[in-house]
Amino acid sequence: MRIDNNLNAMVSSQLQVNEMASNLAEVANIVGDPQIQEVTTDLIDSIVGQIPEVISYSANAKSIETQNATSDMLLNIKA
């Protein structure tokens, strides 16, 4: 696995989270009073859809950390 693959996946996850956040903000701007906001499937999908994207982003970041630690270890062994 290469770091650039993980970075591309992280960018993709970030774009998805940004899109879902925009959807949430749009709903909030349309109806300013939270007490009369209607819960729609789009709103629920935007909220729930962020969960796997955040997990994916975190997993890719952890993978990059692991790859860096492995590279450091190999460099220390070689030196």
C-alpha positions as CSV (number, residue, x, y, z in Angstrom):
1,M,0.0,0.0,0.0
2,R,1.3,3.4,-0.9
3,I,0.9,6.7,1.1
4,D,-0.5,8.5,-1.9
5,N,-3.4,6.0,-2.1
6,N,-4.2,6.8,1.5
7,L,-4.0,10.5,0.9
8,N,-6.3,10.2,-2.0
9,A,-8.8,8.3,0.1
10,M,-8.5,10.9,2.8
11,V,-9.3,13.7,0.3
12,S,-12.3,11.7,-1.0
13,S,-13.6,11.3,2.6
14,Q,-13.1,14.9,3.3
15,L,-15.0,15.9,0.2
16,Q,-17.9,13.6,1.2
17,V,-18.0,15.1,4.7
18,N,-18.0,18.6,3.3
19,E,-20.9,17.8,1.0
20,M,-22.9,16.3,3.9
21,A,-22.1,19.3,6.1
22,S,-23.3,21.6,3.3
23,N,-26.6,19.7,3.2
24,L,-27.0,20.1,6.9
25,A,-26.2,23.8,6.8
26,E,-28.7,24.3,3.9
27,V,-31.5,22.7,6.0
28,A,-30.5,24.9,8.9
29,N,-30.6,28.1,6.7
30,I,-34.0,27.2,5.2
31,V,-35.7,26.9,8.5
32,G,-34.0,29.1,11.1
33,D,-36.0,27.9,14.1
34,P,-34.8,24.5,15.2
35,Q,-38.1,23.7,16.9
36,I,-40.0,23.7,13.6
37,Q,-37.4,21.9,11.5
38,E,-38.7,18.8,10.0
39,V,-36.5,15.7,10.1
40,T,-36.2,14.4,6.5
41,T,-34.4,11.5,5.1
42,D,-31.9,13.8,3.5
43,L,-31.1,15.2,6.9
44,I,-30.8,11.8,8.5
45,D,-28.7,10.5,5.5
46,S,-26.3,13.5,5.8
47,I,-25.8,13.0,9.5
48,V,-25.5,9.2,9.4
49,G,-23.4,9.3,6.2
50,Q,-20.7,11.2,8.0
51,I,-19.9,8.4,10.4
52,P,-18.2,6.0,7.9
53,E,-16.4,8.8,6.2
54,V,-14.9,9.9,9.5
55,I,-13.9,6.3,10.3
56,S,-12.4,6.0,6.8
57,Y,-10.4,9.2,7.2
58,S,-9.1,8.1,10.6
59,A,-8.1,4.6,9.3
60,N,-6.2,6.1,6.3
61,A,-4.4,8.5,8.6
62,K,-3.5,5.6,10.9
63,S,-2.2,3.6,7.9
64,I,0.1,6.5,6.9
65,E,1.4,6.6,10.5
66,T,2.1,2.8,10.4
67,Q,3.8,3.1,7.0
68,N,6.0,5.9,8.4
69,A,6.9,3.9,11.5
70,T,7.8,0.9,9.3
71,S,10.0,3.0,7.1
72,D,11.7,4.5,10.1
73,M,12.3,1.1,11.5
74,L,13.8,-0.2,8.3
75,L,16.0,2.9,8.0
76,N,17.3,2.3,11.6
77,I,18.0,-1.4,10.9
78,K,19.8,-0.5,7.7
79,A,21.9,2.2,9.3
